[in-house]
Amino acid sequence: MNLVQNFPFFCIMLYLAGGVTCCVLTPKASRAVCIGLNLLVTALMAAALAFTVRSGESYVYLMGHFPAPWGNEIRIGPLETLMGTAFPLVMTLTLLGGMDHIFEDVEEDKINLYFTVVNLLMVSMLALVLTNDIFTGYVFVEINTIASCALVMLKYKSGKALVATTRYLIMSLLGSGLFLIGIIILYNITGHLLMEPMREKIHELYLSGNYAFPLTVTVGLFAVGLSLKSALWPFSAWLPDAHASATAASSGILSGLVIKSYMILLLKIFYRVLGMEVVLSTGVLNVLFVFGIGAMLFGSLHALQERDIKRMLAYSSVAQAGYIFAGFGLGTAEGVLAGCIQILVHAVTKPMLFSAAGGFMTVSGGSRQFSDLHGAGRRDILSGIAFTVGALSMIGIPLFAGFATKLVLTRASLATAGWKCVAALSAIVLSTVLNALYYIPAVALLFDKREAVHISGVKAQPSAVYVLSLTVFMALNFFVGLRSSLLTCILEAGLNVFS
């Protein structure tokens, strides 16, 4: 085996070791370890990405070299390595962009625990992307849930954060429970936990007509369970409070990365556990498509009514998640491609918006209310520019990352006959208009010359890491917008070998 083929497994172990190490370090030392690990993992996964793109194939890495059904393994291909490269890079930039708020919002003796949680969160997301064992996926789903709730709760002296964490935990555990029941049913009728043997057995059962009802129930359990955890409308009521109550970095992490890992896991289950033939036969993709369309519209309508910038961004995340599920729900390769592109687009855009919102709060007396943010973009010009770039991306203006999603999703919709084509195209147009109706007034307000008396004259003094974070985020946004064809080629190659 080539050395680079070991890198994904090394990355998982590095994060586990980093989580343990940060528990006993000082706040600054734990910060250095966490940032350093994310940069190292980005480099290692980029090398693995280059290897898989050149080979055009995926490979299985056996841990312990035990064969099925006893062994555990991960599976690495272009899609997995691309996501595995993007996640730690976005995590690094999000932490740097919200670093000042982390040290302000988290008690000093718990800052090292914050970075411990970040490491555990990263190992869980990386494992969900790479795992080839469905029960291992469940284990890391639970680790992800606990770590995500801890990110919200660690904002000290915040009663709202505690309430939001409780709601988040309840909804997440409900989703995890449904997911576990689905695994139990599948294991009972197939006798396997590794994905490929399980899919082969399910295919045999599907062709024979045996266990048709349990298979249908299982598809529904997986879809509903992971939709709950992905904040798909109408299961998204917990998300605005959780994301708005957390510190700026945590909001960006939860919105840009955490819910995306569940979406990737759902895609893996559809393709590599159940098989798309079985999934299509149940009609569950039609339900996900309708919910995705609903999210695109109702998420934007809620965002339009908000007067709190972080809650507006949280509802925007609900709407943007709708694009992903609408793409998946089309049930075509082009639709899945559009959903995967949106995962990357949202990952490089929404954390930037949350980081910029944190900058506005700094120069506005800590307020998140738009009434106190008049002129915040002029007081903190870098945050104002970054927020504008992110807003234009979310609207879908050409040259920005968000345009790539709407272009590919439009093409996928046109290639789909019937009611889905009409519904998807209508939703894309309406959602774009709604996005413009709340993002453009927000940008105008942020650059307004009028300022509240108690914050007049306040100027930002951004740290070097904050400047670096937002600058790189903006560069990534333009890169994705201008070179979306490169990402499309990699994702197409990855999806071709994904199943």
N, C-alpha and C positions, 0 to 999 in steps of 0.2 A: 504494500500500500504506500502511495506517495505521502510524504510528510504532511502536505497541505490538507490531505483528506482527514487528518486527525484534528485539525483546527477547531471545527464546530464543537466537538466533544471537549477539547481543552477549554473553550470559552465557557461552557456550562460549569466546569470544575473551578475555573477562575472566579466566577461570580459567587459560587458557594464558599470558596475560601475567603473572598473579600467580605462577604457578609459576616462571617465569624470574626475576621480580623477587625473590622470596624467597631465591633461591640466593645473592644477594650482600648480603643485609641482615643486621643483627644479630638475635639471637634475639627480642628484644622487638619490634623493628620488623617482623620476619616474622610474628610472632603477630598484631600489629595489622592487617597487610595481609590475612592469611588470614581473620581474624574479620570484618573490614570487607567483604571480597569476598563472604563467605557471606551477610551481612546484605543487601548490595546485590542479590545475585542472588535472594534470597528475595523482596525487594520487586518486582524486575522480573518474576519469574515469577508472582507474585501478580497483577500487572497483566495479564499475558498470560492467566492463568487466568480473571480477570473478563471479559476480551474474548471468550474462546472459550465460556464459559458463556452469555454474553448472545447470541452468534451461534448457538450450538448446532451449530456445524460445525467441521470441521478445515480446515487449509490447508497447502499445501506451500510451503516457502521454498527457492528455488533459489540455490545459492551459485555465483556466476560467471555465472548466467543461461544455462548451457549445457543444452540439452534432453537427454533420454534418447537413447541409452544412455551418453553421455559425461559428463553432468553429475553433480554430487553434490547431495543435498538433504536437508533435514530436514522432518519432518511434525509439525504442532502441532495438538492437539485438547484437549478438557477432561481426558481421562485423563493425557496427557503433561504438561500444565501443572500438574495437581494433584500428580503425583509430583515434577515439577521444582520445585515450591514446598516440598513437604514435605522433600525430601532436604537442601537447604542449611540449612533451619531446624533440622532434627535434627542436622546436622553442627555447626552453631554451638553448640547447647546441649551436645552431647557433648564438644566441645573445651573449653568453659567448665567443665563438670563434672569433667573429668580434667586440667585445666591444671596443677595443682600436681604431679600425678604425671608429667606430660610433662617438666617442668623437673627432676624428681628422677631419672627413669628413663633419660632420654636425655642423652648427653654434651653438654656445653655447646656445643662447636663443631659439633654436628650438629643442634641444635634448629631452625636455619633450614631444614635439609634435611627435617626432619620436616614442617614446614608447606609446603615445596615439594611433598612427596609427597602431602599432603592436597589441595592444589590440583589436582595431576594426577589424583588419585583422583576428585575431584568432576567434572572435565571429562570423564573417561571415563564415569562413571555418567550424567551429563547427556546425553552423546552417545548412549549406549545407549538411553536413554529416547526420544530425539528422532530418531535417524537413520532415513532412509528408504532407505539403501543397505546391503545386507547385508555387503559386504566392509569398508565403513567400520566396521560393527559389530564385525567381527573385529579390526580394528586397535585399537579401543578396548577390546576384551576383553583383549588382550595388555597394553595400558597399565594397565588395571585390575589384572591379575594381578601385574605387576611392582611397582606401587605398593602393593598389599595386602601382598605379601611384605615389602616394605621397612618397612611399619608395624610388623610383628611383629619384624623383625630389629633395628630401631633401639633396642630396649630393651637398654641396654649391660650388659656383664658378666653376660650370661645365656646360659649354654650351652644351656639348655632352649629358649630362644627361637630359637637357631640351628638346632637339630634340628627344632623345630616348623616353622620357615620352610622348611627343605629338604623336609619331607614335603608341606607346603602347596604348594610350587612344583611338585613332581613331579605331584601330583594335578591341579593347575590346568592344567599344560601338557598333561597327557593329555586333559583336557576340551577345551582349546583346539584340540588336534590333531584330535580327532574332529569338532569344529565346522568346522574349516577343510576337512576332507575332504568334509563335507556341502556346503559352498559350492562346492567344485571340481566335484562331481558335478552340482549344479544349474546352474552356469554352463555346463558342457559340454553339457547337454541343452536349455537355454533360451536361452543367449546373452545373458542379462541379469544385472545386479547390483542395479538399483533394484527395490524390493519390488513395486510395482504391476505393472510389465511382466512381472516374473518370475511373479507369481501368475496373470496372464492366460494366459501360456504353459503353466504347469503345469495350469491348468484345462482347456485344450485337450487336453493330453496325457492327462489323466485321463479325459476324455469319450471320447477315441479308443481308450483302452486301451493306448497305446504307453508304453514305459518304466515299466511298472507296478512291476517289481522294483526298479530304481534309485530310484524315488520312495519306495518302502517303506523301503529301506536308508537313504535320506537322512533321512527322518522319525526313524528310530531313532538315527542319528548325532547329530542335533540334540538329541533328547531326552536321550540318555545323556551327551553332552558337557556340556550346560548343567546337567543334574542333578548331575554330578560337581562342577561349580563352585558349585552352589547348596547343596551338602552334604546332598542328599537321601539318606535311608537307603536302601540299605546302603552308599552311597558317602561316608559322613560321618565315617569314622574319623580323618581329619586335623583335623577342626574343633576338638574339645575342647582338644587341646594348643596349637594355634595361637592360639585365643582366650584361653586361660588364661595363656599365656606372655607375651602382649603387655601393654603398659601399659593402664591402665583405659580411657582414651579410645580407644585402638586397638581394644580388645575390643568396645566399644560400636559403633564405626564398622563393624567387620567383621561383627558380628552383626546390627545394626539396618539397615545400608544396603547393604553390598557384595553380599551374597548375594541381596538383593532385586532389584538391578539385572539380574542374570542371569535371574531369574524373569520380569521384565518383558520382557526380550529374547526369551525362549522364547515368551511369549504373543504377541509381535509376529510371530514367525516362523510360529506356528500360524495366526494370523488373516490376516496381510498378505503372507506369502510363499507358504506351502503351501495355505492355505485349509482351513477346518475340515472341509469335505467330504472332502478327501483324508486329513487327519489321522484322522478318525473311521473311515475305511475300513481303516486299517492296524491298528487295535486298540491303538496305543501309549498312548492315554489310559487304557485299562484297566490297563496296567502301571504308569503313573504313579499311578493311584488306589491300587493295592495297595501300592506303595512309600510313598505318602503316609500310608496307614493304618498301615503298619509303623513309619514315623517317629513318628507320634503316640504309639504305644504303647512301642516300644523306646527311643526317646529319653527318655521319662519314666521308664522302668524303670532306665536307666543313671543318670539324674539322682538317682533315689531312693537309689542305692547310693553316691553321691559324698559325700566328707567335705571336699572343697575347694569353697569357695563359687563360685569363678569357673568351675571345671569343671562344677559343677552347673548354672550359668546357661548354659554352652556346650551341654550336653546338652539343656537346656530349649529352646534355639534349634533344635536338630535336631527336637524334637517340634513346635514351633510352625511350622517350615517344612513339616511334614507336613500341617498344616491347609491351607496354600496349594496344595500339589500334590493333596491330596484334592479340594479345590474344583475345580481345573482338570480333574482326572481324571473328574469327574462328566460332563463333556462338554456341559454346559448353560450358558445365559447366567447363570442364578442361581448355579451353581457357580463360574463365573469371577468373578462379582461378589463372592462370599464370599472367594475367594482374594485379590482386590485389596484388599478391606477389611482382611484379615489382614496384608497387606503394610504398610499404614499403621498398624494397631494395634501390630504388633510393632516398627515403627520408632520409635514414640513411647514404647514401654515398656521394651524390653530395654536400650537405652543408659542409661536412668535406673537400671535395676537394676545394671548394671556400674559406673556412677558411684557409686552407694550402696555397692557392694562395695568400691570404692577407699577410700571414707570409713571403712568398718569396718577395713580393713587399716591405715589411718593411726593409728587409736587402739588397735590390737592388735599393735603391734610389727612391722608389715609382714606378718603371717601371714595366709594364706588358709584355714587349717584351721578347721573349725567348733569344734574343741576349744579354740581360742584366741579365739573370737569370742563367748563367753558374755558377755552384757551389752553388746555393742558398740552395739546400738541405743539403749541408755540413755546410753552415753558420747558418742554422736553422734546426738542425737535427730532432727535433720533427715534424716540418712541412714536412720535407722530408720523414720521416717514414709514416706519416699519408697519404701523397699524394700517396706514393707507395702502401699502403693498398687499398686506394680508386681506384687507377688505376687497380690493379689486380682484384678488385671486378668488375669494369666495363668491363674488358676483359672477366671475367667469369671463373677465375681460381678456382678449387675446394678448399674448406674450407672458401672461401670468399663469401659474401652475393650474389654477382651477379651470382654465379654459380647456385643458387637455381632457379632463374628466367629462365635461359637457359635450365636447366634440366626439369622443369615443362612444359615450352613452347614446348620443343622438344617432350615430352610425349603427350601433347595435339595435336601437329601437326601429330604425327604418328597415333593417334586415329581418325584423320580426313581423309576421303578418297578424292581422286581427286586432282585437281590442287592446292588447298590450302595447302595440305600436302607437295607437291614438292616445292612450292613457299616459305613456311614458313621455311622448313629445309634448303633450299639454302640460304635464307636471314640470318638465324641464323649463318651459317658457314661464309658467307662473312662478316657479320657485326662483328663477333668475330675477324676475321683477320684484318679488318680495325681498330677496336678498338686497337688491339695490335700495329698496324703500327704507331699510333700517341701517344699512352700512353707510350709505352716502350722507344721510343727515348726521350720523354719529361722527363721521370725518369732518363735516362742516362745523359741528359744534366744537370739536377738539381744537380746531384752528380759528375759532371765533375770537374776535378782539375783546369781547366783553369778558370780564373775570369777576368772580366773587370777591368781595372786599377783603375777607379774611385770608385769601390766598394770593392776592395781587402782588406781583413782583417776585414770587417764588421761582427760582430757577433750578433746573436739574444739574446735578454733578455726577453723571453716570460713571460707574467704575469701568476699568479697562475690560473686564470679562463680560460686562453687560454690553458694551459697545461691540466686542468681538462676536458675541452670541447673535445679536440682532443683525449684524452685518452679514454673517455667514448664512443666517436664516433667509435673508433677502436674496442673497446670491443663489441659494438652493432653489428658492421659489422661481427665480428667473431661469435657472438651469432646467428645472422640470418643465416650465412653460415653453422654453425654446428648443429643448432636446427631448421632448416627450416621445419622439419616434424611437430613440435609443432605449428608453424604459419599456416602450411597447414591445420592441423586439425581444428584450430579455424576458419580459413577462409571458409573451407568447411561447418562447422556447421552454420556459418553466412550466406553463400550463400543459404543453404538449407531453411532457414526461411526468406530470404531477400525478396522474392516475396509474 
